[in-house]
Amino acid sequence: MQALYHSIFRFALTLTAIITGSVAAPALVRAESETVYFGIYTAVKPTEQIAKFTPVAKALAAAMSESLKRPVEVKFKVAATYQEGLKDIVEGKVDFSRLGPATYIEATNANPKLSLLAIESKGGSTTDFGVICIKDDSPVSAVTDLKGKKFAFGDEASTIGRYLSQQYLLKHGIKAGDLAGFEYLGRHDAVAAAVGAGRFDAGAVKEETYKKLKASGTPLKELARFPNASQAWVAKSDLNPEVLDALKAGLLGLEDKAALKAIDADQIVQGSEEDFKLVREAINTNESFFR
């Protein structure tokens, strides 16, 4: 009987993407099943985001089903922008989200009752990195050489794509007015592609995107790097406590290799507000970049 019960669980685990053109996996779901909405936003192409987080969603569905003793569905809600993704978790349109540090800070400022479930760790560290990249044949050899050059930032709410990269430039004596021009291009892959195509002299991207595009043949090289806080996993303020506990346990106990590889982490660990101190400082001092 127990084997049959777990067999039903396995068939009931489903993954559905709320996005045009996506295909939901078939599922047999009983009336008492639990549906949990996972909010993500398009730091890269929406289809890539869905593919990236599918192993994570499957692993969480399995862990939560076991914990709650009923089938769990994890459904994606994909936001087109950082701001839309922020609004979704703040207003409770999704049950949980994986947020960049700046988006997490903005979200908790807007809704202090959000729950920090966990943060990501790699190599025993909860620090990520951003990269300022240039074209591989660029004559630029130091950050200070970027005065009078064109710079590509990411989304205006991006941790790496805006706040930390602008703070890094400022610390090296470069303000917005010292650049020949700059634009916010949204996604990290769009920034890297624009730099590789020579449309901009430099741009700020997350290390993961830089490595991926460089490996695929985009003519880039690293000019500088800067530390960043890890990604935050956050639950909406009024999530059912039983589901909240199961979700948090599923994240902290995540061992699925495909799921961890998808988010470029070794494990997911307990986090605190102290982990985001560096990013809060960058956000609070950002106006200085434009003076």
JORA-V309909 format. One record per helix or strand of 2 or more residues. SS is the DSSP state (H for helix, E for strand). FROM is the first residue (numbers start at 1). TO is the last residue. If there is no record, write none. Layout:
SS:FROM:TO
SS:FROM:TO
This chain:
H:2:12
E:14:18
E:34:41
H:46:68
E:72:79
H:82:90
E:96:99
H:101:110
E:115:122
E:127:135
H:143:146
E:150:153
H:159:171
H:176:178
E:181:184
H:188:196
E:202:206
H:207:215
E:220:229
E:232:235
H:241:252
H:257:262
E:267:269
H:273:284
H:286:290
